[in-house]
Amino acid sequence: MIEAGFDEVRRRAPWPAAGEESGTSGPESVRFQAMRVGYFAVDSDSTDERVVLNRIVSLKEDSGKS
């Protein structure tokens, strides 16, 4: 399940720094944070019909929370 607004993030990516050109343009240039899960990158195997995600950083779970 992907949050609402993901298609907008994918459409507008990548975000080059001001005044710079981006050297990447494939789906793997999309980076985002999934709420309370981790950071993900869209895989180059993704299509418009099927999104493939790669977790690049997991968020640490706080064992003290209940």
JOWOTA-V572676 format. One record per pair of residues at least 4 apart in sequence whose C-alpha atoms are under 6 Angstrom apart, sorted by the first residue. I is the first residue (numbers start at 1). J is the second residue. D is the distance in Angstrom with one decimal. If there is no record, write none. Layout:
i = [I & I]
j = [J & J]
d = [D & D]
//
This chain:
i = [13 & 14 & 14 & 16 & 16 & 16 & 27 & 27 & 28 & 28 & 28 & 30 & 30 & 31 & 31 & 32 & 32 & 33 & 33 & 34 & 37 & 38 & 38 & 38 & 39 & 39 & 39 & 40 & 40 & 40 & 41 & 41 & 42 & 42 & 43 & 43 & 46 & 46 & 46]
j = [30 & 29 & 30 & 20 & 21 & 22 & 42 & 44 & 42 & 43 & 44 & 41 & 42 & 40 & 41 & 39 & 40 & 38 & 39 & 38 & 59 & 57 & 58 & 59 & 55 & 56 & 57 & 54 & 55 & 56 & 53 & 54 & 52 & 53 & 52 & 53 & 50 & 51 & 52]
d = [5.5 & 5.6 & 5.9 & 5.8 & 6.0 & 5.3 & 5.7 & 5.4 & 4.8 & 5.0 & 5.1 & 5.7 & 5.6 & 5.8 & 4.6 & 5.8 & 5.6 & 5.8 & 4.3 & 5.6 & 5.7 & 5.4 & 4.3 & 4.8 & 5.9 & 5.6 & 5.0 & 5.4 & 4.4 & 5.3 & 5.8 & 5.3 & 5.9 & 4.7 & 5.3 & 5.5 & 5.7 & 4.7 & 5.0]
//
